[in-house]
Amino acid sequence: MQFHALVNGHTLIMDGPEKAGGENNGPVPKPFVLTALTGCTGMDVVALLRRSGKQVSNFVVKVQGDTTDRAPIEYTRIHLVYELSGDQNVQGDVLQAITLSQEKFCGVSKMLKKVVPVTWEVVYNGEQIFSNKQGEVFPVKKYTSILF
């Protein structure tokens, strides 16, 4: 069941679990959508902070996508958690960079928002400084994390 995708000269392996006839040699395809989202917005944030001469000491983007229970299995909502740490005087720049990514620069986010709600929150030095979830509660599930 294994598939190899050649993307810009890099090979990505997709496979299914053994119970579905695969060999579990790679992730199933759907989470790559979430990975593309975290990579796109994360790279935006890093580039915007660098451009403004700001930096953080730690940056992780986590993403959770809730799915339907029946085929076709598709995402019904997506939530990002930006976890950063650094000097307090950079907090406003961080929030601005994330907002610009979500509202202007991240094409993956813009595309996904046409078909599914995408919400996000920002945790800076262990404290939540922003959330646009508007009271929605996401059940605790596995997050996909991208470290920068």
SETIZA-522084 format. One record per residue (C-alpha): y, z, x. Coordinates in pm, 1 decimal, always signed. Each point is the difference from the previous one (the first is absolute). Example, Ala and Ser with C-alpha at 12.3 -4.5 7.8 and 13.67 -1.06 7.14 Angstrom:
<rec <-450.0; +780.0; +1230.0>>
<rec <+344.0; -66.0; +137.0>>
END
This chain:
<rec <+0.0; +0.0; +0.0>>
<rec <+224.8; +30.5; +304.6>>
<rec <+314.5; -214.5; +18.1>>
<rec <+220.4; -55.9; +302.7>>
<rec <+364.0; -86.8; -59.4>>
<rec <+203.3; -151.8; +279.7>>
<rec <+360.2; +118.7; -38.9>>
<rec <+253.4; -111.4; +262.0>>
<rec <-274.4; -16.9; +261.8>>
<rec <-153.7; +338.2; -89.5>>
<rec <-335.9; +38.2; -169.4>>
<rec <-30.8; +244.7; -286.9>>
<rec <-345.5; +90.4; -128.3>>
<rec <-61.7; +64.4; -368.2>>
<rec <-333.0; +117.8; -130.5>>
<rec <-151.4; +193.5; -283.0>>
<rec <-198.8; +320.1; -2.3>>
<rec <-376.9; -20.1; +38.4>>
<rec <-51.7; +88.4; -367.6>>
<rec <+189.0; -319.1; -91.5>>
<rec <-193.6; -221.4; +240.4>>
<rec <+231.8; +31.7; +298.3>>
<rec <-49.7; +163.0; +337.3>>
<rec <+310.9; +222.9; -10.8>>
<rec <+142.3; -164.9; +312.6>>
<rec <+353.6; -1.9; -135.6>>
<rec <+208.5; +100.1; -298.7>>
<rec <-22.3; -177.8; -332.4>>
<rec <+290.3; -243.5; -53.9>>
<rec <+214.3; +180.9; -259.6>>
<rec <+134.9; +278.1; +229.6>>
<rec <+151.0; -269.6; +222.0>>
<rec <+263.5; -39.5; -273.2>>
<rec <+102.3; +363.7; +52.4>>
<rec <-19.3; -40.0; +377.0>>
<rec <+232.1; -301.4; -17.8>>
<rec <+246.8; +206.6; -203.6>>
<rec <+3.8; +293.8; +243.4>>
<rec <+23.7; -229.6; +299.5>>
<rec <+285.3; -200.2; -150.5>>
<rec <+214.2; +294.0; -103.5>>
<rec <-88.3; +207.1; +307.6>>
<rec <+101.6; -279.3; +235.2>>
<rec <+324.0; -44.4; -196.4>>
<rec <+84.6; +369.2; +38.4>>
<rec <-73.8; +3.5; +373.5>>
<rec <+205.1; -318.4; +56.5>>
<rec <+296.0; +130.4; -203.4>>
<rec <+1.1; +334.1; +181.5>>
<rec <-23.2; -168.9; +340.2>>
<rec <+281.8; -237.4; -92.7>>
<rec <+220.9; +297.6; -83.1>>
<rec <-96.8; +183.2; +320.1>>
<rec <-185.8; +275.6; -188.6>>
<rec <-351.6; +122.0; +54.8>>
<rec <-251.5; +242.0; -143.2>>
<rec <-270.8; +190.1; +184.3>>
<rec <-276.6; -65.4; -254.5>>
<rec <-46.2; -256.3; -276.7>>
<rec <-295.4; -43.3; -237.0>>
<rec <-10.9; -207.4; -317.0>>
<rec <-269.3; +92.6; -251.4>>
<rec <-84.2; -207.7; -304.0>>
<rec <-208.4; +54.4; -310.2>>
<rec <-88.9; -262.8; -251.8>>
<rec <-146.6; +91.5; -338.0>>
<rec <-236.8; -259.3; -142.4>>
<rec <-149.6; -100.8; -329.6>>
<rec <-349.9; +122.1; -83.0>>
<rec <-140.9; -337.8; -103.0>>
<rec <-9.2; -348.8; +144.2>>
<rec <+214.3; -155.0; +103.9>>
<rec <+84.5; +309.4; +205.5>>
<rec <+372.9; -16.8; +66.8>>
<rec <+274.4; +238.3; +103.6>>
<rec <+185.1; +162.4; -289.8>>
<rec <+254.1; +189.6; +211.5>>
<rec <+72.7; +56.6; +366.0>>
<rec <+163.3; +298.8; +165.9>>
<rec <+130.0; +25.5; +357.4>>
<rec <+67.8; +319.0; +191.4>>
<rec <+221.8; -34.9; +307.3>>
<rec <-51.4; +299.0; +230.7>>
<rec <+244.4; +26.0; +287.8>>
<rec <+127.2; +260.3; +239.2>>
<rec <+296.6; +7.0; +231.6>>
<rec <+352.3; +132.5; +42.3>>
<rec <+166.5; +109.2; -323.2>>
<rec <+303.1; -220.7; +70.9>>
<rec <-223.2; -309.3; -38.4>>
<rec <-127.2; +92.6; -347.4>>
<rec <+265.5; -203.7; -184.7>>
<rec <-66.5; -305.5; +218.0>>
<rec <-371.4; +29.5; -71.0>>
<rec <+54.4; +13.0; -374.9>>
<rec <+235.7; -297.9; +18.5>>
<rec <-251.1; -204.1; +205.1>>
<rec <-280.6; +73.1; -246.3>>
<rec <+221.7; -86.9; -296.6>>
<rec <+105.2; -327.8; +163.4>>
<rec <-361.3; -84.6; +69.2>>
<rec <-104.6; +67.8; -359.0>>
<rec <+299.6; -165.1; -165.3>>
<rec <+84.1; -288.1; +232.7>>
<rec <-230.7; -82.5; +290.5>>
<rec <-369.9; +64.7; -71.9>>
<rec <-133.9; -318.6; -156.0>>
<rec <-340.7; +153.0; -67.1>>
<rec <+158.6; +281.2; -201.4>>
<rec <+223.4; -243.5; -187.9>>
<rec <-299.4; -216.8; -88.4>>
<rec <-217.0; +293.1; -111.5>>
<rec <+278.7; +149.5; -213.9>>
<rec <-16.4; -312.8; -217.1>>
<rec <-346.1; +101.9; -121.6>>
<rec <-43.8; +373.7; +61.3>>
<rec <+226.0; +307.3; +29.2>>
<rec <+63.9; +94.9; +362.5>>
<rec <+143.6; +347.5; +54.1>>
<rec <+75.4; +190.9; +318.5>>
<rec <+98.3; +332.9; +139.5>>
<rec <+143.1; +106.7; +333.0>>
<rec <-104.9; +315.2; +183.5>>
<rec <+221.3; +85.3; +298.1>>
<rec <-92.5; +288.4; +229.9>>
<rec <-248.6; +120.1; -260.5>>
<rec <+249.4; +3.9; -289.7>>
<rec <+13.1; -254.4; -281.1>>
<rec <+347.9; -153.1; +3.7>>
<rec <-53.6; -283.6; -248.4>>
<rec <-237.8; -106.2; -276.6>>
<rec <+29.7; -263.3; -268.3>>
<rec <-325.5; +92.1; -176.6>>
<rec <+195.5; +130.3; -302.4>>
<rec <-244.2; +270.9; -92.9>>
<rec <-312.5; -210.7; +47.4>>
<rec <-287.1; +195.2; +144.9>>
<rec <-244.0; -190.3; +214.4>>
<rec <-340.7; +163.3; +18.2>>
<rec <-97.1; +95.3; +352.3>>
<rec <-194.6; -293.1; +135.9>>
<rec <-58.1; -154.5; +334.2>>
<rec <+312.3; -139.1; +160.7>>
<rec <+3.6; -285.8; +245.4>>
<rec <+216.1; +94.0; +300.2>>
<rec <+184.7; -212.8; +249.5>>
<rec <+138.9; +172.1; +310.2>>
<rec <+306.0; -133.7; +180.0>>
END
